[in-house]
C-alpha cells in the first residue's frame, strides 16, 4: 500500500544502515525521498538503489552541524512533509573516560543536529498545517547503558526534544515522534562483530541481550518509521517507540 503517496520525505544520514532502510521503505510507500547525507557517494548509492526499485529519490549533501549546508539544503528542498532525523554517531566511554571534546561532538551531531534540521524544515510544515517528524533515538535514550555515557546522554536528549516539540506543535498539524531501536544488524554493527576474536560468539552475545534473542534488521526499524510518518499514526505525537525485541521490557544489560 502506498501510504506515503504524494509526500516528500527528507531522511538524514540515509547513506547506510537504518537511514538507508528508512529511505528505501518510504520510497516503496510512495514518497519522493530526499537522501540527505554528508557522504556523497553513499547518498548516490542509496538513490540509485531506490530508483532501480522503481522509487523516486534524489540526494542533497548535508552535514547536520553546518549552518551553510542546512541553508543550501533548504534552498534545494524548501518543503517536506516528512522529516526523519536519523544522522548520528556513537561513542564508547564512561563519565570518567569521556573527554569534553568527545561529549561536545556527540551533542553537536546527535542533539544539535536534530534541532538544526527541525528548525530548518518544521516552520514550513507549520505554515502548511501538516507534517510528521520522526527522530532516531535509542533504547539508550530510555535507560542508561554501561560504557556509553555521552551516547546515552545524547539519546536521552533526543527523546526530550521529541516530547517537548510534540507538545509545542500539537495544535499546528505537525506530529513529532521518535524511534528507540535496540541492537540493529547494520553494516557498522557487522563490521564491529568481525573485529572480535570470535565473531560468532560476539554476534550471539549481542543478540542475547534482547528478549526475542536476535538483533533487529534495519527494515524492521524502517517499517516503524513509515508507520509513524503515515496517517495511520495520525493521533500519535510525542511517542518514544521502542523497536527493541523486548529489550526495554526488562532490565538493561551491559552494552
N, C-alpha and C positions, 0 to 999 in steps of 0.2 A: 504493500500500500504506500502511495506517495504522500505521506503525512506532512511533508515539508514542501510540497509543490508550490512554486512561485515565490519562495523566500530566499533571501540572501543570507548565508551563514559565513561568518569570519571565524576561523579557528587558528589560534596562535600555537606555535610550536608543533605544526602539523607535518613536519618532515619525517617523522618516525614515531614508532610506539603508539601510545594511546591517542595522541593528537592526530596521527595519520589515520588510525582506525575510525576516529570520530569524523574526520573529513570524508572518508570513504562512505561511511554509513549515512551521513547527512546527504551526500550526493545521491546515494541509492534511494533515499527517501524523497528525492525530487528537488532538493535545494541547489541553488547556484552557490558553490563553495569557493571562498577566498582562502587560500593557503598562506597564512601569514607566518613567515619563518625567517630566522636570521641566516640560516644555511641555504643559500640559493639553489645549490644542486639538489639538495634533499627536497626542497619545495617543488622543484621541477619534476622530480621523480614521482612525488605524490600526485601532482596534477596530471602527469602522463598516465598513471595508473587509473585515475578516476575517468579520464577521457576514454581510455581503452575499454572501460567497462560501460561506456555509454553515458557517463555523467558529465556535468558541466562544472568546470573549475578553472581557476586562474591563480597565479601566485603574486604576492607582494612581499618585498623584503621588509622585515620588521624586527628590530631589536626593541623589546618592550620597555627597556630602560632609557631609550633615546627619544628625546622630545622631537628631534629632527625627523627621525624615522616615523614617529607617530603622526606628525603633521603631514608628511608626504603620503603616508598610507591613507590618511583621511581624504586627501585630495583625490587619490585614486579610487577609494571606496567610501564615498560620502554618506552612504546609508546602508545599514544592515538590519535585518530582522532578528538575527540570532548572533550572539557574541559568545564564543567559547574561549575562556581564558585558561589555556592549558599550559602555556610555556612555563617551565620551571626547572630548577636544578636541585641537586641533593648535596648532602654533606654528612660525613661521619665524624663524630666528636662529642665529648661531654661538655658540660658548662666549664670545666677546668681546662680542657684541651682546645676548645674553640677560641680562635683569636677574634679580636674586634673586626678585622678585615673579613674574616670568614662570615661572621654574623651579619655585617653590613651587606655583603654580597648576596646572602640568602634573602634578606629582607628586600633588597633592591629588585631582585628578579621575581621572587615568589609572591611578594606582597605589593610592593610599589608597582610592579609590572601589571598586576590585576587592576589596581587603582588607576593606573595610566590608561589602560585600554577602556575601562568603564568611563572614565572622564572624556575620552575621545569619542566613543560611539553611542553611549547611553543618552546624551542630550538629544540626538536626532530621534531616538526611539520615543523619548518623552514627547517631543513635538508631534510625532505621528500617532501617539497614543497607543502604541503596541510594541512589543519586543520581549525577547527572552534572553537572559544572561545565564550561562552555565559555567561556573568556576570549577577548577580542579583543585580540590583539597586532598585529603588523605585520611586514612584511619589514624595517622599521626596527628591529625587535627582534632581528634576526638578523645585522645588519651596520650600520655607520654610514651616514648619509646627509648629504650636504653641506647646510649651512644649515638643519638640523633637529635641532640639538643637544639641546634639552630634550625634544623629542618622541621622539627616538631613545633617550635615556636612559630615559624612562618606559616605552617599549615593551620595552626590554631587561629592565626590572624586571618587567613583566607575564609575560614568559617565565620569569623566575626564580621569581616567585610560583607560577606553574603547576607547574613542575618540583618545587619544594620541597614544595608542598602535596600533590602527587600521591604523593610518597614517604611523607609523614606519614600519608596517608589510605589507602594502598594496600590495607591489610587490613581496612578498615571497610566495603567495598562501595561506596565513593564514588570515582568517577573524576574526574580534573581534567586537562583538555587546553586548548590554545589554538590559535586560527587566526592565521595570519600573512599577511593579504592584501597583494598588491601594489597597484597603482593600480586603483581601482574607480570605475566611472562612476556615481557617486551624484549627487543634485541639487546637493550642495555643490561637487563637482568640476566639474559642468557650469556652475555659476554662476561659478566661478573662470576657466574657459576663456573664458566670454563676456566677461570683463574684458580679455582680451588684445587688442592691436591687430588681430591676425589669428587669430581663434578657430579656424579650420580648421587652420591651421599648428600652433597650440598643441596641439590635440587629437591631431594626427599625431605630434608630438614626444612627448607623454605616452604614447601607445600604443606608440611605437617602442622604449621602454626595456624592454619585456617581450618575451621571446623569441618569443611567439606573435603579436606585432605588434598587439595590441589590449589595451584595458583589460577588466577583469572586469566582469560585470554583478552587481549585488547578489544576485540569485537564485543565482548560482554559489557565492558565499560562504555563502549560506544553506543550500544543499544539503550543504555540508561540515559545517556546524553540526548539521544534522539527523542526519547520519551519526554524528558524534562523540557525540551525545546518545542515540543508539539502541543497542539490544542488538547491532547489527551490529558495534559497536566495543567489545564487552564486555571485550576483552583489551588495550585501548589506554588507557594513562594516562601522563601526563607528556609527551605529544607536543606539539610546536610545528609544526603542519602548515602549510606554505606553500600559499597559494592565489594564485599569482602569475604564471601563464602562463610559467613558466620563469625568472623574474627572478633568483631566488637560485641558479640553476644556473650563472650566470656572474658576472662582476664587477658590483659595484654601480655604477650610473651616477649622474650628478648628480641631485639632487632636482628 
